[in-house]
Amino acid sequence: MAEALLSTAITARNAIQAGSGASMTSKTLNGATMKVSRGVFEVSASASTVGSTYRVCSVPATAVIDRITVKCDAALTTGTIDIGLYKTTAMGGAAVDADVYATAYDVSGAGLVDQVEINLKWEILDFGANFEKQVWQDGAVASLAVADAMYDVVATTATGTFGGGGSLAITVYYLDGD
């Protein structure tokens, strides 16, 4: 017999229509707005070291990260980055989970002159269990249980320095149920 599976949004809708008293799922699963935020950085070969940070954007804790793309010019010859979540600068700016989305991602310009979509780390580890998660449910952020906060998406130099220096552009696509 063929499967007839329901998404989380449809299951919640059906429960509401059946009069169960259940509430509708977050708008990030049904009727969300796709938002895009970009950051472009001129990274220096001499100033970048392990742990250098590049704050791309702030996202609400209730957002769902859809994808992240990276682009850099050919002048950036070596370097890797982690991409994760940090408290906003107003909240002290500390790392919450510095590599929740990518670990040691190679950003060498030779391979990324065209924009490349990175595979979010959770897609590789357990795609099905993480696909609908909101930011406040991602990685170490979940232990904070602060669903009404904002978090910064930050790239961090993971290994060595950026060879040659150059432009590094990161774009974050996320669903917002505002």
Residue frames as a rotation matrix with the C-alpha (Angstrom) as fourth column:
MET 1
0.580 0.815 0.000 0.00
0.815 -0.580 0.000 0.00
0.000 0.000 -1.000 0.00
ALA 2
-0.055 -0.587 0.808 1.27
0.516 -0.709 -0.480 3.49
0.855 0.391 0.342 -0.81
GLU 3
-0.531 -0.213 -0.820 2.28
0.834 -0.300 -0.463 5.79
-0.147 -0.930 0.337 2.02
ALA 4
0.313 0.591 0.743 0.22
0.500 -0.768 0.400 8.88
0.807 0.246 -0.536 2.84
LEU 5
-0.273 -0.565 -0.779 2.48
0.961 -0.123 -0.248 10.95
0.044 -0.816 0.576 5.08
LEU 6
0.763 0.561 0.322 1.63
0.508 -0.828 0.238 14.34
0.400 -0.018 -0.916 6.58
SER 7
-0.323 -0.839 0.438 4.00
0.286 -0.528 -0.800 17.21
0.902 -0.133 0.411 7.34
THR 8
-0.733 -0.001 -0.680 4.02
0.675 -0.123 -0.728 18.76
-0.083 -0.992 0.091 10.80
ALA 9
-0.898 0.385 -0.215 1.99
-0.388 -0.921 -0.030 21.72
-0.210 0.057 0.976 9.48
ILE 10
-0.377 0.795 -0.475 -0.71
-0.519 0.243 0.819 19.52
0.767 0.555 0.321 7.93
THR 11
-0.421 0.182 -0.889 -0.92
0.629 0.764 -0.141 17.29
0.653 -0.619 -0.436 11.03
ALA 12
-0.856 0.075 -0.511 -1.48
0.381 -0.577 -0.723 20.39
-0.349 -0.813 0.465 13.20
ARG 13
-0.753 0.612 -0.240 -4.05
-0.648 -0.630 0.427 21.79
0.110 0.477 0.872 10.78
ASN 14
-0.321 0.642 -0.696 -5.98
-0.078 0.715 0.695 18.52
0.944 0.278 -0.180 10.80
ALA 15
-0.592 0.057 -0.804 -5.96
0.766 0.349 -0.539 18.42
0.250 -0.935 -0.250 14.60
ILE 16
-0.908 0.271 -0.321 -7.38
-0.117 -0.897 -0.426 21.95
-0.403 -0.349 0.846 14.75
GLN 17
-0.558 0.720 -0.412 -10.08
-0.701 -0.143 0.699 21.13
0.444 0.679 0.584 12.19
ALA 18
-0.324 0.407 -0.854 -11.02
0.285 0.903 0.322 18.04
0.902 -0.139 -0.409 14.20
GLY 19
0.501 0.585 0.637 -11.65
-0.338 -0.546 0.767 20.24
0.797 -0.600 -0.076 17.24
SER 20
0.328 -0.435 -0.839 -8.86
0.693 0.714 -0.100 18.76
0.642 -0.549 0.536 19.36
GLY 21
0.974 0.020 -0.224 -7.96
0.171 -0.712 0.681 22.13
-0.146 -0.702 -0.697 20.83
ALA 22
0.128 -0.983 0.135 -4.46
0.894 0.173 0.413 21.87
-0.429 0.068 0.901 19.39
SER 23
0.502 -0.034 -0.864 -2.79
-0.151 -0.987 -0.049 25.06
-0.851 0.155 -0.501 18.26
MET 24
0.987 -0.158 0.019 -1.44
0.031 0.073 -0.997 25.70
0.156 0.985 0.077 14.79
THR 25
0.343 -0.937 -0.068 2.26
0.917 0.318 0.240 25.12
-0.203 -0.144 0.968 14.26
SER 26
-0.099 -0.519 -0.849 4.67
0.242 -0.840 0.485 27.99
-0.965 -0.158 0.208 13.98
LYS 27
0.843 0.402 -0.357 4.30
-0.185 -0.406 -0.895 30.09
-0.505 0.821 -0.268 10.85
THR 28
-0.117 -0.932 -0.344 7.87
-0.861 -0.078 0.502 29.10
-0.495 0.355 -0.793 10.03
LEU 29
-0.732 -0.107 0.673 6.40
0.089 0.964 0.250 25.76
-0.676 0.243 -0.696 8.90
ASN 30
-0.222 0.748 0.626 3.34
0.971 0.225 0.076 27.09
-0.084 0.625 -0.776 7.10
GLY 31
0.731 0.564 0.383 3.03
0.630 -0.774 -0.063 30.58
0.261 0.288 -0.922 5.62
ALA 32
0.299 -0.713 -0.635 6.48
0.589 -0.385 0.710 31.89
-0.751 -0.586 0.304 6.52
THR 33
0.968 -0.142 -0.208 8.30
-0.245 -0.725 -0.643 34.71
-0.059 0.674 -0.737 4.78
MET 34
0.470 -0.876 0.107 11.71
0.881 0.459 -0.115 33.88
0.052 0.148 0.988 3.28
LYS 35
0.951 -0.254 -0.175 14.20
-0.211 -0.950 0.232 36.51
-0.225 -0.183 -0.957 4.37
VAL 36
0.545 -0.820 0.174 17.72
0.727 0.358 -0.586 37.03
0.419 0.446 0.791 3.13
SER 37
0.920 -0.368 -0.137 20.62
-0.224 -0.777 0.588 38.72
-0.323 -0.510 -0.797 4.86
ARG 38
0.690 -0.711 0.135 24.12
0.509 0.345 -0.789 39.22
0.514 0.613 0.600 3.47
GLY 39
0.781 -0.568 -0.261 27.50
-0.127 -0.553 0.823 40.16
-0.612 -0.610 -0.504 4.74
VAL 40
0.761 -0.625 0.173 30.60
0.341 0.158 -0.927 40.97
0.552 0.765 0.333 2.71
PHE 41
0.831 -0.537 -0.145 33.99
0.015 -0.239 0.971 41.06
-0.556 -0.809 -0.190 4.39
GLU 42
0.638 -0.756 -0.149 37.40
-0.374 -0.135 -0.918 42.12
0.673 0.641 -0.369 3.14
VAL 43
0.965 -0.263 0.007 39.52
0.140 0.537 0.832 39.61
-0.223 -0.802 0.554 5.01
SER 44
0.539 -0.841 -0.053 43.19
-0.823 -0.512 -0.247 40.22
0.180 0.177 -0.968 5.55
ALA 45
0.552 -0.437 -0.710 45.86
0.126 0.886 -0.447 37.58
0.824 0.157 0.544 5.17
SER 46
-0.497 -0.864 0.083 47.93
0.089 -0.145 -0.985 39.25
0.863 -0.482 0.149 7.87
ALA 47
-0.585 0.297 0.755 45.16
-0.765 -0.510 -0.393 40.06
0.268 -0.807 0.526 10.38
SER 48
0.522 0.832 -0.188 43.02
-0.717 0.548 0.432 36.92
0.462 -0.091 0.882 10.20
THR 49
-0.731 -0.671 0.126 43.89
-0.627 0.587 -0.513 34.27
0.270 -0.454 -0.849 12.76
VAL 50
-0.558 0.545 -0.626 42.13
0.482 0.827 0.290 31.24
0.676 -0.140 -0.724 14.19
GLY 51
-0.304 0.547 -0.780 39.07
0.908 -0.081 -0.411 32.58
-0.288 -0.833 -0.472 15.98
SER 52
-0.966 0.054 -0.253 38.63
-0.125 -0.954 0.272 35.76
-0.227 0.294 0.928 13.91
THR 53
-0.326 0.929 0.176 34.88
0.650 0.355 -0.672 36.42
-0.687 -0.105 -0.719 13.66
TYR 54
-0.988 0.151 0.014 32.74
-0.080 -0.597 0.798 37.77
0.129 0.788 0.602 10.84
ARG 55
-0.520 0.854 -0.037 29.20
0.225 0.095 -0.970 38.64
-0.824 -0.512 -0.242 11.99
VAL 56
-0.869 0.203 0.451 26.85
0.472 0.071 0.879 38.19
0.146 0.977 -0.157 9.06
CYS 57
-0.373 0.834 0.406 23.38
-0.314 -0.525 0.791 38.98
0.873 0.167 0.458 10.44
SER 58
-0.828 0.281 0.485 20.94
-0.451 0.180 -0.874 38.66
-0.333 -0.943 -0.022 13.30
VAL 59
-0.521 0.713 -0.469 18.08
-0.149 0.464 0.873 36.19
0.840 0.525 -0.136 13.13
PRO 60
0.086 0.615 0.784 15.17
-0.964 -0.147 0.221 35.69
0.251 -0.775 0.580 15.50
ALA 61
-0.707 -0.369 0.603 15.30
-0.593 0.774 -0.222 32.58
-0.384 -0.515 -0.766 17.64
THR 62
0.100 0.856 0.508 12.03
-0.152 0.517 -0.842 31.47
-0.983 0.007 0.181 16.04
ALA 63
0.304 -0.062 -0.951 13.48
-0.937 -0.200 -0.287 31.56
-0.172 0.978 -0.119 12.49
VAL 64
0.678 -0.183 0.711 14.33
0.210 0.976 0.051 28.40
-0.704 0.115 0.701 10.53
ILE 65
-0.164 -0.806 -0.569 17.67
-0.621 -0.364 0.694 28.57
-0.766 0.467 -0.441 8.71
ASP 66
0.843 0.535 0.046 16.96
-0.265 0.488 -0.831 27.36
-0.467 0.689 0.554 5.18
ARG 67
0.626 -0.706 0.330 20.40
0.768 0.485 -0.419 27.64
0.136 0.516 0.846 3.61
ILE 68
0.581 -0.580 -0.571 23.67
-0.112 -0.752 0.650 29.53
-0.806 -0.313 -0.502 3.71
THR 69
0.828 -0.355 0.433 25.76
0.527 0.233 -0.817 30.40
0.189 0.905 0.381 0.67
VAL 70
0.375 -0.813 -0.445 29.40
0.194 -0.400 0.896 31.43
-0.906 -0.422 0.008 0.50
LYS 71
0.817 -0.221 0.533 31.25
0.523 -0.108 -0.846 33.26
0.244 0.969 0.028 -2.25
CYS 72
0.502 -0.687 -0.525 34.77
0.099 -0.557 0.824 34.66
-0.859 -0.466 -0.212 -2.38
ASP 73
0.813 -0.252 -0.524 37.13
-0.582 -0.366 -0.727 36.03
-0.009 0.896 -0.444 -4.94
ALA 74
0.798 -0.507 -0.326 40.12
0.269 0.784 -0.560 34.15
0.539 0.359 0.762 -6.31
ALA 75
0.056 -0.816 0.575 42.51
-0.482 -0.527 -0.700 36.26
0.874 -0.238 -0.423 -4.20
LEU 76
0.278 0.116 0.954 41.45
-0.941 0.232 0.246 34.29
-0.193 -0.966 0.174 -1.13
THR 77
-0.078 -0.452 -0.889 43.68
-0.757 0.607 -0.242 31.28
0.648 0.654 -0.390 -1.70
THR 78
-0.562 -0.085 -0.823 43.35
0.331 0.888 -0.318 29.34
0.758 -0.451 -0.471 1.57
GLY 79
-0.804 0.230 0.548 41.20
-0.581 -0.502 -0.641 29.28
0.128 -0.834 0.537 4.68
THR 80
-0.503 0.709 -0.495 38.41
0.512 0.705 0.490 27.48
0.697 -0.007 -0.718 6.48
ILE 81
-0.640 0.378 0.669 35.49
-0.642 -0.742 -0.195 28.78
0.422 -0.554 0.717 8.47
ASP 82
-0.740 0.611 -0.280 32.99
0.667 0.619 -0.414 27.53
-0.080 -0.494 -0.866 11.00
ILE 83
-0.620 0.625 0.474 29.49
-0.301 -0.747 0.592 29.00
0.724 0.225 0.652 10.82
GLY 84
-0.524 0.402 -0.751 27.40
0.771 0.599 -0.217 29.12
0.362 -0.692 -0.624 13.94
LEU 85
0.470 0.793 0.388 25.27
0.384 -0.580 0.719 31.08
0.795 -0.189 -0.577 16.35
TYR 86
-0.724 -0.644 -0.245 26.45
0.566 -0.352 -0.745 33.71
0.394 -0.679 0.620 18.80
LYS 87
0.174 0.684 -0.708 24.63
0.854 -0.463 -0.238 35.93
-0.491 -0.563 -0.665 21.23
THR 88
0.666 0.078 0.742 24.11
0.538 -0.739 -0.405 39.36
0.517 0.669 -0.534 19.71
THR 89
-0.429 -0.865 0.260 26.63
0.443 -0.453 -0.774 42.03
0.787 -0.217 0.577 20.57
ALA 90
-0.087 0.488 0.869 23.98
-0.642 -0.694 0.326 43.61
0.761 -0.530 0.374 22.81
MET 91
0.908 0.417 0.031 23.81
-0.318 0.638 0.701 40.27
0.273 -0.647 0.712 24.71
GLY 92
0.549 -0.772 0.320 27.60
-0.413 0.082 0.907 40.13
-0.727 -0.630 -0.274 25.11
GLY 93
0.441 -0.319 -0.839 28.48
-0.895 -0.091 -0.436 38.53
0.062 0.943 -0.326 21.76
ALA 94
-0.362 -0.650 0.668 29.64
-0.706 0.659 0.258 35.15
-0.608 -0.379 -0.698 23.12
ALA 95
-0.649 0.069 -0.758 29.53
-0.565 0.623 0.541 31.98
0.509 0.779 -0.365 21.06
VAL 96
0.195 0.753 0.629 26.53
-0.907 0.382 -0.176 29.77
-0.373 -0.536 0.757 21.74
ASP 97
0.457 -0.178 0.871 27.38
0.305 0.952 0.035 27.07
-0.836 0.250 0.489 19.17
ALA 98
0.027 -0.584 -0.812 30.18
-0.490 -0.715 0.498 28.33
-0.871 0.385 -0.305 16.93
ASP 99
-0.826 -0.381 -0.416 29.88
-0.541 0.324 0.776 25.57
-0.161 0.866 -0.474 14.34
VAL 100
-0.248 0.816 0.522 26.25
-0.129 0.507 -0.852 24.46
-0.960 -0.279 -0.021 14.44
TYR 101
0.733 0.611 -0.299 25.86
-0.330 -0.064 -0.942 25.08
-0.595 0.789 0.155 10.68
ALA 102
0.831 -0.510 -0.223 29.34
-0.049 0.333 -0.942 24.36
0.554 0.793 0.252 9.26
THR 103
0.746 -0.655 0.121 32.67
-0.055 0.121 0.991 23.07
-0.664 -0.746 0.054 10.55
ALA 104
-0.230 -0.973 -0.006 36.02
-0.016 -0.003 1.000 23.84
-0.973 0.230 -0.015 8.87
TYR 105
0.696 0.554 0.456 34.34
0.479 0.114 -0.870 24.76
-0.535 0.824 -0.186 5.59
ASP 106
-0.345 -0.910 0.231 36.95
0.755 -0.123 0.644 25.41
-0.558 0.396 0.729 2.88
VAL 107
0.704 0.610 -0.364 36.57
0.323 -0.732 -0.600 28.91
-0.632 0.305 -0.712 1.44
SER 108
-0.420 -0.906 0.041 39.52
0.386 -0.138 0.912 28.90
-0.821 0.399 0.408 -0.92
GLY 109
-0.007 0.436 -0.900 38.75
-0.505 -0.778 -0.373 31.38
-0.863 0.452 0.226 -3.69
ALA 110
-0.822 -0.377 -0.426 39.78
-0.547 0.318 0.774 29.06
-0.156 0.870 -0.468 -6.46
GLY 111
-0.869 0.494 -0.031 36.74
0.474 0.850 0.231 26.88
0.140 0.186 -0.973 -5.79
LEU 112
-0.138 0.871 -0.471 34.21
0.875 -0.115 -0.470 29.51
-0.464 -0.477 -0.747 -4.74
VAL 113
-0.972 -0.182 -0.146 34.38
0.092 -0.874 0.478 32.26
-0.214 0.451 0.866 -7.34
ASP 114
-0.384 0.923 -0.023 30.80
-0.198 -0.058 0.978 31.27
0.902 0.380 0.205 -8.08
GLN 115
-0.187 0.386 0.903 28.40
-0.973 -0.203 -0.114 31.27
0.139 -0.900 0.414 -5.15
VAL 116
-0.581 -0.068 -0.811 28.24
-0.079 0.997 -0.027 27.87
0.810 0.048 -0.584 -3.43
GLU 117
0.442 0.761 0.475 25.51
-0.698 -0.041 0.715 26.63
0.564 -0.648 0.512 -1.14
ILE 118
-0.688 -0.702 0.181 27.01
-0.650 0.487 -0.584 24.90
0.322 -0.520 -0.792 1.85
ASN 119
0.008 0.631 -0.776 25.52
0.198 0.760 0.619 21.72
0.980 -0.158 -0.119 3.26
LEU 120
0.230 0.124 0.965 24.33
-0.839 -0.477 0.261 22.70
0.493 -0.870 -0.006 6.69
LYS 121
-0.733 -0.673 0.103 25.97
-0.621 0.599 -0.506 20.42
0.279 -0.435 -0.856 9.24
TRP 122
-0.411 0.633 0.656 22.65
-0.510 0.436 -0.741 19.16
-0.756 -0.639 0.144 10.55
GLU 123
0.506 0.575 -0.643 21.60
-0.854 0.229 -0.468 18.14
-0.122 0.786 0.607 7.02
ILE 124
-0.154 -0.676 -0.721 24.51
-0.636 0.626 -0.451 15.71
0.756 0.389 -0.526 6.97
LEU 125
-0.884 -0.304 0.356 24.04
-0.461 0.432 -0.775 14.42
0.081 -0.849 -0.522 10.53
ASP 126
-0.669 0.734 0.118 20.27
0.622 0.640 -0.452 13.86
-0.407 -0.229 -0.884 10.65
PHE 127
-0.950 0.218 0.224 18.37
0.013 -0.688 0.726 15.71
0.312 0.693 0.650 7.97
GLY 128
-0.230 0.964 -0.133 14.87
0.373 0.214 0.903 14.51
0.899 0.158 -0.409 8.84
ALA 129
0.152 0.276 -0.949 15.08
0.981 0.071 0.178 15.28
0.117 -0.959 -0.260 12.54
ASN 130
-0.409 -0.481 -0.775 16.43
0.641 -0.756 0.131 18.81
-0.649 -0.444 0.618 11.99
PHE 131
-0.619 0.080 0.782 14.69
0.731 -0.307 0.610 20.14
0.288 0.948 0.132 8.88
GLU 132
0.264 0.856 0.446 11.89
0.502 -0.516 0.694 21.97
0.824 0.041 -0.566 10.69
LYS 133
0.133 -0.244 -0.961 13.89
0.986 -0.062 0.152 23.14
-0.097 -0.968 0.232 13.73
GLN 134
0.904 0.128 0.408 13.88
0.148 -0.989 -0.017 26.78
0.402 0.076 -0.913 14.68
VAL 135
0.100 -0.943 0.318 17.12
-0.233 -0.332 -0.914 28.55
0.967 0.017 -0.252 15.62
TRP 136
0.041 -0.083 0.996 16.40
-0.978 -0.205 0.023 28.24
0.202 -0.975 -0.090 19.34
GLN 137
0.840 0.282 0.463 16.27
-0.382 0.914 0.137 24.44
-0.384 -0.292 0.876 18.85
ASP 138
0.763 -0.592 -0.259 19.60
-0.083 0.307 -0.948 24.23
0.641 0.745 0.185 16.96
GLY 139
-0.060 -0.951 -0.305 22.64
0.277 0.278 -0.920 22.75
0.959 -0.139 0.247 18.68
ALA 140
-0.660 -0.350 -0.665 23.71
0.715 -0.021 -0.699 24.27
0.231 -0.936 0.264 21.97
VAL 141
-0.780 0.442 0.443 21.13
-0.399 -0.897 0.191 27.06
0.482 -0.028 0.876 21.60
ALA 142
0.077 0.877 -0.474 18.47
-0.022 0.477 0.879 24.55
0.997 -0.057 0.056 22.65
SER 143
-0.190 -0.211 -0.959 19.98
0.878 0.400 -0.262 24.37
0.439 -0.892 0.110 26.13
LEU 144
-0.983 -0.182 0.026 19.41
0.158 -0.908 -0.389 28.10
0.094 -0.378 0.921 26.58
ALA 145
-0.321 0.947 -0.023 15.66
0.947 0.322 0.026 27.79
0.032 -0.014 -0.999 25.89
VAL 146
-0.386 0.191 -0.903 15.30
0.129 -0.957 -0.258 31.47
-0.914 -0.216 0.344 25.00
ALA 147
-0.217 0.379 0.900 12.79
0.917 0.395 0.055 31.37
-0.335 0.837 -0.433 22.16
ASP 148
0.799 0.600 0.047 12.20
0.581 -0.750 -0.315 35.14
-0.154 0.279 -0.948 22.03
ALA 149
0.247 -0.806 -0.538 15.84
0.076 -0.537 0.840 36.24
-0.966 -0.248 -0.071 21.63
MET 150
0.914 -0.175 -0.365 17.87
-0.395 -0.182 -0.901 37.25
0.091 0.968 -0.235 18.60
TYR 151
0.465 -0.817 0.341 21.09
0.309 0.511 0.802 35.49
-0.830 -0.268 0.490 17.63
ASP 152
0.338 -0.458 -0.822 23.91
-0.829 -0.558 -0.030 36.44
-0.445 0.692 -0.569 15.29
VAL 153
0.924 -0.214 0.317 25.01
0.342 0.835 -0.432 34.11
-0.172 0.507 0.844 12.50
VAL 154
0.581 -0.798 -0.160 28.80
-0.689 -0.588 0.424 34.30
-0.432 -0.136 -0.891 12.61
ALA 155
0.825 -0.495 -0.271 31.62
0.165 0.671 -0.723 32.84
0.540 0.552 0.635 10.53
THR 156
0.740 -0.629 0.237 34.80
-0.462 -0.219 0.860 32.12
-0.489 -0.746 -0.453 12.47
THR 157
0.201 -0.763 -0.615 38.25
-0.830 0.200 -0.520 31.38
0.520 0.615 -0.593 11.06
ALA 158
0.944 0.303 0.127 38.66
-0.326 0.813 0.482 27.71
0.043 -0.497 0.867 11.85
THR 159
0.587 -0.789 0.184 42.19
0.668 0.600 0.440 26.83
-0.457 -0.135 0.879 10.78
GLY 160
-0.347 -0.890 0.297 45.18
0.917 -0.256 0.305 29.01
-0.195 0.378 0.905 10.05
THR 161
-0.348 0.169 -0.922 44.78
-0.049 -0.986 -0.162 32.30
-0.936 -0.012 0.351 8.28
PHE 162
0.788 0.578 0.213 43.24
0.236 0.035 -0.971 33.38
-0.569 0.815 -0.109 5.01
GLY 163
-0.259 -0.920 0.293 45.93
0.660 0.052 0.749 33.12
-0.705 0.388 0.594 2.35
GLY 164
-0.647 -0.125 0.752 46.11
0.724 -0.409 0.555 36.14
0.238 0.904 0.355 0.11
GLY 165
-0.645 0.511 -0.569 43.25
0.065 -0.705 -0.707 38.02
-0.762 -0.492 0.421 1.72
GLY 166
-0.931 0.347 0.112 40.22
0.084 -0.093 0.992 39.01
0.355 0.933 0.057 -0.32
SER 167
-0.425 0.868 0.257 36.45
-0.877 -0.466 0.121 39.29
0.225 -0.174 0.959 -0.35
LEU 168
-0.944 0.261 -0.200 34.28
0.304 0.924 -0.230 36.80
0.125 -0.278 -0.952 1.52
ALA 169
-0.525 0.840 0.140 30.50
-0.785 -0.541 0.302 37.04
0.329 0.049 0.943 1.05
ILE 170
-0.948 0.294 -0.120 28.05
0.317 0.862 -0.396 35.01
-0.013 -0.414 -0.910 3.12
THR 171
-0.504 0.858 0.098 24.29
-0.683 -0.466 0.562 34.97
0.528 0.217 0.821 2.55
VAL 172
-0.950 0.283 0.131 21.81
0.093 0.659 -0.746 33.52
-0.298 -0.696 -0.653 5.06
TYR 173
-0.491 0.860 -0.139 18.34
-0.427 -0.099 0.899 32.51
0.759 0.501 0.416 3.90
TYR 174
-0.980 0.155 -0.128 15.84
0.190 0.509 -0.839 31.95
-0.065 -0.846 -0.529 6.67
LEU 175
-0.237 0.968 0.079 12.12
0.458 0.039 0.888 31.48
0.857 0.247 -0.453 7.20
ASP 176
-1.000 -0.027 0.000 10.49
0.015 -0.550 -0.835 33.97
0.023 -0.834 0.551 9.53
GLY 177
-0.415 0.904 -0.099 6.97
0.853 0.425 0.303 33.53
0.316 0.041 -0.948 10.80
ASP 178
-0.978 0.001 -0.210 6.67
0.096 -0.888 -0.451 37.16
-0.187 -0.461 0.868 11.94
